Amino acid sequence: MKRFFLTGIATLGFIAVSTVTFAQVQVGLRGGAHWGTVSKPGVFESMTPTFRLSPGPTGALFLEVPVSERVSIRPEIAYVQKGFMFKESYNVSLGGFSLPLGARIAYQSQNIEVPLLMKVNLSDGPVRPYFFAGPAVSYMADSRVQARGTALFRTKPINLDADFGGWMNKWDVSGIAGLGMSVDAGAGKLFAEARYEHGFTRQIQVPVVNLPVRNRGVNVSVGYSFPIGQ
């Protein structure tokens, strides 16, 4: 199914590019930060720590293919660091003093992602707000666990390769929606945007038990796009 989904995205992108002859196609780059977490199974709500947003980098190369005056198709190829973070802390009594001890644990995965987005400009003019949404498929190329101790001072982070024996799903199908703002800048456009990503694929594959742990994330990015044809 994942191969079929990825093939469908590539086919739609190719059709969009090959059929548009009346407007300029834009190519662009964007970069920014992604804050990832995961959904928490309700059955383990009281037995697991609170998952926090784990920050990481993101970036993408994309095409913007107009299909009407305000609507365009935007296929991307992106890098996204997903994951989650949690903190544990407790106090140790030493000679009448209370010493706080704790640790911050972050699971970080490096993902290659291919979104196919529809972009709708909400107004005309040199400054244009816009909305975008669409599906995405991603593949986890690598992952790690980063641990850092906290007491009177923070320790240096310790990075460990995360090999869970095939329990982690390397593929993820998700939906993306967001808002952006672009302004004319020279031959192209400067833009800033924010997006939310909602994963649909279970990320933990444990025999017998189906845990509904799915990726969630928000990111902000800035970028530049410019026309590549007339």
Secondary structure, DSSP 4 states (H G I P E B T S, - for coil): -HHHHHHHHHHHHHHHHHH--SS--EEEEEEEEEEEEE---GGGTTTSPPPB-EEEEEEEEEEEEESSSSEEEEEEEEEEEEEEEEEEEEEEEETTEEEEEEEEEEEEEEEEEEEEEEEEE-S-SSEEEEEEEEEEEEEEEEEEEEEEEESSSBPPPEEEE---TT-B-SEEEEEEEEEEEEEEETTEEEEEEEEEEEE-S-SBB-SS-B----EEEEEEEEEEEEE---
